[in-house]
Amino acid sequence: MRKSSEDKGFLDDLLSRMSLADKIGQLNFPHAAGLPTTGAAEGADTETLIRRGHLCGTSAGANIAERRVLQRMALEESPHGIPLFFARDCLQRYITCGPIPLALSCSWDLDLISRIAQMTAREARADGVSLTWAPMLDISYDARWGRIAEGHGELPHLCAAIAQAIVTGYQGADGDMARPDRMMATLKHFAGYGLSIAGRDYAAVEASPATLMRIMEPFKSGVAAGAGAVMVAFSAINDIPATAHRVLLQDILRDRFGFEGMIVTDFTAIDPELIHHGIAADARAAAYLAFKAGVAVDLVSGAFLHHLAALVEEGRSAPDARPWGPVTEAEITARCRQVLRAKERLGLFADPFMGLDEDLRAKVVRCPDHIALVREAAAKSLVLLKNTGVLPLARGKKLALIGPLAEDRIDMQGSWAIDVNPMDSVTIAEGLTAVAGPDTRVLIAKGCSIVEDPALAARLNVHNRAMPSVPPESRSLEAMLAEAHTLAATADAIILALGEAKEHSGESSTRVDITLPGAQPRLVREMAQVAKDRGIPLILLVISGRPLALTEEAALSDALIWTGHPGAEGGPAIAEILFGDRAPEGRLSISLPRHVGQLPLRIEDLPSGRPQDGIGVDVYGDSEIDATGRHVFRKFTTACILESPHTPLYPAGFGLGYTSFAHGQPQLSATELQGAAAVLDVTLDITNTGTRAGTETVQLYLRDPVAEISRPLRELKGFARLTLAPGETGTARFQITAADLEYDRGPDLAQMRRDWEGGAFRLNIGPHALDTQEISIRWTK
C-alpha cells in the first residue's frame, strides 16, 4: 500500500485510551437491520452497537440525513467518538449507472475506466459513502459462474492494468482520500474465487500454485496502486478456506505484495462458513482461525465481537491451547490500528461528515457530465462480432425492433445496481427512436419473454419483486411470436434485442447452460427465416452478464453485437453504433465459447503434449476444416471434441469496427538481448485502409516455449489503442523488460519464487490473440 502521512501520536493516544472491548468493536462490521441481505444473516441493532462503539462501520442509512444521524451518534454517544465508515457495493457505478465491469473491460480504454471510477467516487462520497466493496478482480474462465459479470475478463495483464486504473480513480493518483470526491477501494475476492469448480458459486477451487499466482496479478497491481482494503474470498483453495488461509493472507498478500491495509472478510465468511467448510467446530474456533490468518474486519458474522475477548483470556491461561498460538491483545491492537489508520486516511477524524452534503450531492449525482460519460462508456463497451456490411444502418427506413430487452429498463442495469433508479434507464426502443430521427420508423414487439418458466422467473426477480425484471406475461408465446412475424413482414431490417435478465448473473447465479435463455433461440430462428425469405438484414443485439455461446445465432445473423449490461444510457449508445454516429471500438476481454462443453476456456491456456498440429490423425471422410485449412477434428490431439471445434467462437481480444486496418511488419530494437537491465522496443505501423475513422487495439502476446514448468501458449503483455483517420498511419509501441519474462514456480504457495530464465521467446502481435504475426527473440541472462 502506498505510504502516506500518519499522525502516529494521535493513533497511539487513541489506542492507549481504548479498552480491549473498544478495540474489538472496531473489527466488527455488522449487517444493518432492514437492508437487503446477500446471505443467511440477521440484521444487527445498529444504533445500540454504535452507542457501545462495537462496530467500525455500517451500510445502514438510506440517505444523507440518516447517515448524519448515525455519524453524530458515533461521535457523541460512543465511548471514544470514533467516526464510522459508510460502505456500499458501488462496483464502478453508484447512482449514474454505467456498464457492468465485464462490459467496461471490453473497452480496453484505461482512461475511460479511470474516469468512470472517479465519477463513482464523486457520487458515492457525496452521499457519505467512504468505503466501497470494489473492484472485483477475480479472473474466471468459466462463463457458468455468475460473478463473471463483476470482473474484467480472462487476461491477467489487462485486468491488472484495469485494477490500477480503478484504484487510482477511486482514491486518487496521489492516494489522498481525505477529499469529498474520493473513497477507499477494496480489492476482492482474494483469491481464486472465480476458479470455482463447475462455475458453482461458493464452491471449492482446485488450481496449481502457478495458476493462482497468475490470476493474482490484478491484486498485486491494485496493492501497488495503494488500495486501502482487501476482501477475502468465500471459497476454499486447494482444501483451505481463504478466510483462514495464513499463507495466502500473510506470505502472499502481506509479505510478497506488501499490503499494509485492512483485510476484511466477505459476508458471514467466518461464522457460519468456516464451520460449514469443516475446519472449525464452533464460532469461537472460526473466529480464532480467521483472526490468526490475518483478518482485521469481520463482515456481518459478529464472531470477532462475540469471541475475541474470550480467546485473549484463554490465551493468557493456556497459551499452547491452539495450534497457531494465543490471540493476544497486542495483535488486536495492531488490527485495530489498521482500521483507525484507514479512517484517518479518509479524513474522517478531521471531518467525520465529509461528503454528507446535500448541495454537493445535487451537483454531482446524475449531472450532465456523468450521463454523457456513461453513454460514452456504453458505446465503447459494445463489441461488434460480425458484420456482413449491413451496419451501419441508413436512416429513413422501417425497422422492426423485436425482443424481450427492446423496452426493458431494469435489466439494462445489470447486477449489483443497488442504488440505481431503474426508471433512469433509457430503453433500446427509446434510444433507437430518438437517435434515428423522425424519418425512421421503429416498430416494436416483445417476441418472447426472457424466460418462460415461472419458477425461474421468480428466482430472477428475487431482488426485484416490486419492479420485476422478468414481469409476468399475459400473452402466450405463440401470440408474441405472431406479433413479431407481423412486424417483420413489413420492415426493411430486423433488429433483435436479446439476452439475460440482470439476475441471470451476479452472486449466486450459476447457469447450467450459457445459450440464450428461454424461447429466444426460437425467436432468432424464426426471424432469420423471415429475413432470408424477404432478403432483409437480421441484426442481433445480445446483452448479458456473461459470455454466451452464440454459435447458432452468429451463423443466422447478418450482424452480431455483444455487450454486458450497458447501464442507463445503453439505449442511445447502442443506437449511435447502429446508425454509425459512433464507430464500434470494443474488443472482447473474455472469449465467447461455442458450447458450454468447452468450459472452462481460456486463450492463455497451457500447452498440450498433443497439440492440434502435432501427432494426430485426420479422419477420412471428415470434411470440416477451419479458416487455416486444418481439420477441425483431429483424432489423438487436443482438437478431439467430436461435435465442435475446440477453439472459441470469438477469442479474447476480438472485435470489429466500421473500417479496416493494415498491420505492417513488427520492428524490434534487437533480436538478441542479455541481462535483466535490457529493454526490447517493439513497434508496428498500423494504417487505416477504410473510408471511416476507427480505433484499432493492437495486442502483444509472449510465449516462453521452454521453461522450468509448462508456460501458457500466449500471455498478453501489452496493448495499444490507435484512433486513425482514413488513410492515416500510426505506430503501436511496446516495451518488453526482463520483468515481463518472469513467472512464479514452486511446489506450493508458501515456496513460490519469481524469476526468469534465459533462452528463446516468441512474440505474437496482432488485432487479437489468434490473429498475430510471430517473431522469435533470444534473451539470455
Beta strands, then each sheet from edge to edge (+ up, - down):
strand 1: 28-29
strand 2: 57-58
strand 3: 85-88
strand 4: 131-132
strand 5: 186-190
strand 6: 229-232
strand 7: 236-237
strand 8: 240-241
strand 9: 262-264
strand 10: 298-299
strand 11: 383-387
strand 12: 398-402
strand 13: 441-445
strand 14: 493-499
strand 15: 538-544
strand 16: 559-564
strand 17: 661-663
strand 18: 667-668
strand 19: 672-674
strand 20: 679-688
strand 21: 694-703
strand 22: 715-724
strand 23: 729-737
strand 24: 743-745
strand 25: 753-755
strand 26: 759-768
strand 27: 771-780
sheet 1: 1+ 10+
sheet 2: 2+ 3+ 4+
sheet 3: 5+ 6+ 9+
sheet 4: 7+ 8-
sheet 5: 11+ 16- 15- 14- 12- 13-
sheet 6: 17+ 20- 18+
sheet 7: 17+ 20- 23+
sheet 8: 19+ 27+ 26- 21+ 22-
sheet 9: 24+ 25-
end
